[in-house]
Amino acid sequence: MKPEEKARRQIDEQLQAADWTVQSRDAANLGAARGVAVGEFPLTTGFADYMLFVDRRPIGVVEAKAVGKTLSGVEVQTARYSEGLPPLLKANAWHTPLPFLYQSTGAETFFTNVRDPEPRSRRVFAFHRPETLAEWVGDVGAGLVPALTLRARLRELPPLITTGLWPAQIEAVQNLERSFAADRPRALIQMATGSGKTYAAVTFAYRLIKHAKARRVLFMVDRTNLGIQALREFRQYVTPDDGRKFGELYNVQLMTSNALDPVSKVCITTVQRLYSMLRGEEGFDESLEAQPLARLAAIFGDRPREVVYNAYLPIEYFDFIVIDECHRSIYNVWRQVLEYFDAYLIGLTATPSKQTFGFFNGNLVMEYPRERAVADGVNVDSWVYRIRTEVTEHGSKVEAGEWVDKRDRQTRDVRWEQLDEDMVYDASQLDRDVVAPDQIRTVICTFRDRLFSE
């Protein structure tokens, strides 16, 4: 199979997966489905590889290239096709020139919305669904003024109401919104623990939903208890302009199953559950969300997780993804899960690594270290008092014949069991797989007796 033929076959499959009906020019039937892609469509400027129709009206163009072909520069060719509609079709088009341009090899796809303030192509995982494109462009056939695009709305956000915000939170939100206005797809906020990162995130999420008309925001956490805290922050947030709580205005869903609530404006979940959802799995083991992602490396390994298109979760489902204090593995092992969605990515962290900076393209919109938080009176100064014990340094063993209690992680049920052989554990297992009450008691008593005398 020639590279061009291979690319066409892959593009056909990807269009069909996104609910487009692919037809040849000779057998075209624009009423066969809401979204129809017609191959080798004649224009006044040449032949478009695919002309996209929604509700029988032209809406976009796909330019196909052979696998391995560099797509930079192809956008100009696609734009030329978007302006070459015959007069009869131009009168019925959703917008002229055609608003949505794709360039694809089947292995990679770029997308341009020509109605953006400064149109430029961006990489997307797959094609958008027909109803999404129709929603984005709006019905302008009857002479109505088309709605602004998301990127245009991000340039027209109203001034931030600063009541109730700390100076660092104000700076973080304003800097982030300037980054959005410049159409930078990724941004990193670094704020010291305890300086109000989550509250700042709820503040900008509310503004994105209300003023930028974001369809949905995904708030990604490292483990379940952090998701519960985030849910509480969202629901209890008092909106500064309306006076009602966020939870009274918008639905917020903490994912405890793999079933999405389509009316929720904010979804809270872990990356491992999101991966399970993209794989089409009906359920997910909740115990794998109870621990920090760093502790699950032995289970998940370090092999990058690959995803395929899922019509239940199309790439446009979320407009913004907030990644809150997730382990650095999220930016390599789980990277494709994040990059699946055609969304802005915002990272929240207290201690960014080089990997984190790299993933967010070095776009650090806020830097608020602990020293500055202490100087501002947001945090209090402290020092580290370290207590080492034999068990914390070297581990220990429980001898055969001893009775130990084993606790179920999910139900917390306890059962007693007599050991048939010695149980040896190392320091890394302490307080993870093994709890030693005497060791905890030793640390607490030492802290009490020596802290103020040494």
Secondary structure, DSSP 8 states (H G I E B T S, - for coil): --HHHHHHHHHHHHHHHTT-EEE-STT--TTSSSEEEEEEEEETTEEEEEEEEETTEEEEEEEE--TT---TTHHHHHHHHHT---HHHHHH-SSSS-SEEEEE-SS-EEEEETTSSS---EEESS---HHHHHHHH---TTS------HHHHGGG------TT--HHHHHHHHHHHHHHHTT-SEEEEEE-TTS-HHHHHHHHHHHHHHTS--S-EEEEESSHHHHHHHHHHHHH-B-TTT-SBHHHHS-EEE-SSS---TT-SEEEEEHHHHHHHHTT-S---GGGGSS-GGGGHHHH-SS-------TTS-TTS-SEEEEES--GGGGTTTHHHHHTSSSEEEEEESS--HHHHHHTTT-EEEEE-HHHHHHTTSS----------HHHHH-EEE-TT-EEEEE-TTT--EEEEE-SS-EEE-GGGBTTTB--HHHHHHHHHHHHHHTTT-
